[in-house]
Amino acid sequence: MARSNRQKSDKDIAEWCPVETEKCDYINRWTVSKTRWRQSVDTTEKNVLRDLGANCPNDNLTIRLAR
């Protein structure tokens, strides 16, 4: 876990993604966090999320917006 955190640092999903077995969960958590905090997503990030997410199950995500 610590090694993974060092590799990720402050990179966005277009620059870093975890190993294949954790990818879909990471994409879900990334999407929930970006939406919760109303953060923007640039074109590259959007394309990476779409492409990586194409092989993930269509999970329903629960999002509680930050106040």
PANU-810699 format. One line per field, with one value per residue: residue number from 1; residue in one letter; x, y, z of N, C-alpha, C in turn. Coordinates in Angstrom, 3 decimals, always signed. Example, Ala and Ser with C-alpha at 12.3 -4.5 7.8 and 13.67 -1.06 7.14 Angstrom:
2
n <- (1 | 2)
res <- (A | S)
n.px <- (+13.190 | +12.850)
n.py <- (-5.690 | -2.250)
n.pz <- (+7.800 | +7.080)
ca.px <- (+12.300 | +13.670)
ca.py <- (-4.500 | -1.060)
ca.pz <- (+7.800 | +7.140)
c.px <- (+13.200 | +12.900)
c.py <- (-3.300 | +0.030)
c.pz <- (+7.800 | +7.870)
END
This chain:
67
n <- (1 | 2 | 3 | 4 | 5 | 6 | 7 | 8 | 9 | 10 | 11 | 12 | 13 | 14 | 15 | 16 | 17 | 18 | 19 | 20 | 21 | 22 | 23 | 24 | 25 | 26 | 27 | 28 | 29 | 30 | 31 | 32 | 33 | 34 | 35 | 36 | 37 | 38 | 39 | 40 | 41 | 42 | 43 | 44 | 45 | 46 | 47 | 48 | 49 | 50 | 51 | 52 | 53 | 54 | 55 | 56 | 57 | 58 | 59 | 60 | 61 | 62 | 63 | 64 | 65 | 66 | 67)
res <- (M | A | R | S | N | R | Q | K | S | D | K | D | I | A | E | W | C | P | V | E | T | E | K | C | D | Y | I | N | R | W | T | V | S | K | T | R | W | R | Q | S | V | D | T | T | E | K | N | V | L | R | D | L | G | A | N | C | P | N | D | N | L | T | I | R | L | A | R)
n.px <- (+0.817 | +1.893 | +3.923 | +2.408 | +1.026 | +3.157 | +3.917 | +1.637 | +1.339 | +0.545 | -0.804 | -3.302 | -6.052 | -5.511 | -2.819 | -1.992 | -2.933 | -4.216 | -3.205 | -4.574 | -6.559 | -7.667 | -8.650 | -11.337 | -12.710 | -11.190 | -11.709 | -14.462 | -14.376 | -12.890 | -14.615 | -16.850 | -15.669 | -14.788 | -17.260 | -18.661 | -17.227 | -17.555 | -15.646 | -13.836 | -13.398 | -10.947 | -10.538 | -8.752 | -8.679 | -11.392 | -11.602 | -9.838 | -11.112 | -13.506 | -12.505 | -11.055 | -13.095 | -14.806 | -14.532 | -15.494 | -17.972 | -21.362 | -21.853 | -24.025 | -23.584 | -23.366 | -23.685 | -22.930 | -23.314 | -20.952 | -21.278)
n.py <- (-1.196 | +1.308 | +1.655 | +1.833 | +4.228 | +6.038 | +5.822 | +6.828 | +9.444 | +12.777 | +12.416 | +12.408 | +10.350 | +9.986 | +9.816 | +7.835 | +4.637 | +1.983 | -1.506 | -4.021 | -5.669 | -3.979 | -1.854 | -1.168 | -0.639 | +1.522 | +3.411 | +3.801 | +4.930 | +7.221 | +8.596 | +9.037 | +10.668 | +12.931 | +13.867 | +14.268 | +16.429 | +18.267 | +18.634 | +19.523 | +17.742 | +17.101 | +16.829 | +14.758 | +13.210 | +12.465 | +10.885 | +8.784 | +7.709 | +6.828 | +4.931 | +3.080 | +2.334 | +0.954 | -1.783 | -2.443 | -3.479 | -2.230 | -0.544 | +0.774 | +3.911 | +5.550 | +8.804 | +11.391 | +14.682 | +17.188 | +19.832)
n.pz <- (+0.000 | +0.853 | -1.031 | -3.346 | -2.838 | -2.873 | -5.550 | -6.810 | -5.780 | -6.397 | -8.721 | -11.326 | -12.502 | -15.170 | -15.262 | -13.509 | -12.381 | -10.361 | -9.939 | -12.121 | -10.826 | -8.948 | -10.265 | -11.174 | -8.763 | -7.874 | -9.913 | -9.462 | -6.842 | -7.399 | -9.133 | -7.469 | -5.491 | -7.006 | -7.902 | -5.489 | -4.357 | -6.262 | -8.321 | -11.251 | -14.366 | -16.648 | -20.267 | -20.990 | -18.649 | -18.519 | -20.853 | -20.220 | -17.942 | -19.160 | -21.029 | -19.399 | -17.670 | -19.315 | -19.193 | -16.752 | -14.300 | -14.372 | -11.859 | -9.363 | -8.001 | -4.896 | -3.953 | -1.813 | -1.767 | -0.923 | +1.433)
ca.px <- (+0.000 | +2.739 | +4.593 | +1.385 | +0.784 | +4.312 | +3.851 | +0.532 | +1.634 | -0.590 | -1.204 | -4.721 | -6.300 | -4.917 | -1.385 | -1.723 | -4.069 | -3.691 | -3.150 | -5.813 | -7.566 | -8.248 | -8.929 | -12.754 | -13.019 | -10.519 | -12.480 | -15.693 | -14.057 | -12.456 | -15.819 | -17.631 | -14.964 | -14.844 | -18.640 | -18.979 | -16.591 | -17.851 | -14.392 | -13.897 | -12.689 | -10.496 | -10.837 | -7.901 | -9.177 | -12.685 | -11.354 | -9.232 | -12.178 | -14.400 | -11.822 | -10.789 | -14.372 | -15.552 | -14.436 | -15.970 | -19.426 | -22.151 | -22.251 | -24.717 | -22.761 | -24.067 | -22.880 | -23.449 | -22.616 | -20.408 | -21.979)
ca.py <- (+0.000 | +2.501 | +1.782 | +2.300 | +5.644 | +6.804 | +5.848 | +7.679 | +10.816 | +13.666 | +12.208 | +12.101 | +9.036 | +9.920 | +9.591 | +6.690 | +3.790 | +0.822 | -2.782 | -4.419 | -6.223 | -2.909 | -0.729 | -0.767 | -0.023 | +2.822 | +4.285 | +4.140 | +5.856 | +8.473 | +9.257 | +9.497 | +11.781 | +14.096 | +14.351 | +14.765 | +17.707 | +19.100 | +18.943 | +19.390 | +16.641 | +17.572 | +15.932 | +13.567 | +12.434 | +11.908 | +9.814 | +7.660 | +7.097 | +6.119 | +3.777 | +2.099 | +1.884 | +0.140 | -3.191 | -2.586 | -3.657 | -1.002 | -0.435 | +1.993 | +4.628 | +6.433 | +10.011 | +12.425 | +15.917 | +17.977 | +21.107)
ca.pz <- (+0.000 | +0.914 | -2.323 | -4.279 | -2.545 | -3.356 | -7.007 | -7.226 | -5.388 | -6.658 | -10.115 | -11.532 | -13.069 | -16.505 | -15.102 | -12.651 | -12.007 | -9.638 | -10.644 | -12.800 | -9.915 | -8.128 | -11.156 | -11.190 | -7.469 | -7.868 | -10.807 | -8.738 | -5.754 | -8.032 | -9.650 | -6.316 | -4.861 | -7.895 | -7.922 | -4.140 | -4.114 | -7.443 | -9.000 | -12.707 | -15.003 | -17.963 | -21.375 | -20.904 | -17.517 | -18.933 | -21.818 | -19.498 | -17.143 | -20.074 | -21.601 | -18.347 | -17.117 | -20.290 | -18.805 | -15.373 | -14.186 | -14.206 | -10.460 | -8.923 | -7.039 | -3.974 | -3.786 | -0.922 | -2.115 | +0.185 | +1.601)
c.px <- (+0.863 | +3.441 | +3.623 | +1.102 | +1.938 | +4.290 | +2.786 | +0.844 | +0.415 | -1.063 | -2.707 | -4.845 | -5.739 | -3.421 | -1.043 | -3.018 | -3.512 | -3.677 | -4.540 | -6.906 | -8.259 | -8.767 | -10.381 | -13.166 | -12.407 | -11.270 | -13.772 | -15.420 | -13.637 | -13.677 | -16.669 | -16.970 | -15.031 | -16.245 | -19.012 | -18.451 | -16.728 | -16.569 | -14.535 | -13.076 | -12.256 | -10.732 | -10.020 | -8.386 | -10.493 | -12.485 | -10.761 | -10.286 | -13.126 | -13.748 | -11.556 | -12.081 | -15.173 | -15.548 | -14.892 | -17.477 | -20.119 | -22.703 | -23.040 | -23.856 | -23.630 | -23.161 | -23.613 | -22.650 | -22.152 | -21.143 | -21.041)
c.py <- (+1.262 | +2.727 | +2.332 | +3.780 | +6.520 | +6.910 | +6.821 | +9.146 | +11.694 | +13.553 | +11.956 | +10.761 | +8.883 | +9.593 | +8.348 | +5.940 | +2.545 | -0.434 | -3.183 | -4.886 | -5.165 | -1.741 | -0.259 | -0.100 | +1.372 | +3.833 | +4.723 | +5.169 | +7.214 | +9.287 | +9.815 | +10.719 | +13.052 | +14.706 | +14.959 | +16.169 | +18.665 | +19.564 | +18.722 | +18.186 | +17.136 | +16.491 | +14.644 | +12.634 | +11.735 | +10.730 | +8.577 | +6.947 | +6.278 | +4.836 | +2.691 | +1.506 | +0.993 | -1.342 | -3.453 | -2.832 | -2.306 | -0.941 | +0.844 | +2.628 | +5.530 | +7.621 | +10.970 | +13.681 | +16.646 | +19.309 | +22.263)
c.pz <- (+0.000 | -0.416 | -3.363 | -4.082 | -3.032 | -4.881 | -7.489 | -6.969 | -5.624 | -8.096 | -10.210 | -12.248 | -14.490 | -16.434 | -14.294 | -12.375 | -11.337 | -10.517 | -11.126 | -11.839 | -9.069 | -8.962 | -11.095 | -9.881 | -7.392 | -8.737 | -10.122 | -7.648 | -6.293 | -8.485 | -8.510 | -5.686 | -5.713 | -7.898 | -6.568 | -3.928 | -5.294 | -8.153 | -10.498 | -13.169 | -16.378 | -19.026 | -21.305 | -19.809 | -17.890 | -19.886 | -21.152 | -18.659 | -18.019 | -20.589 | -20.563 | -17.791 | -18.048 | -19.915 | -17.376 | -15.367 | -14.002 | -12.784 | -10.236 | -7.845 | -6.190 | -3.698 | -2.860 | -1.196 | -0.856 | +0.244 | +1.544)
END
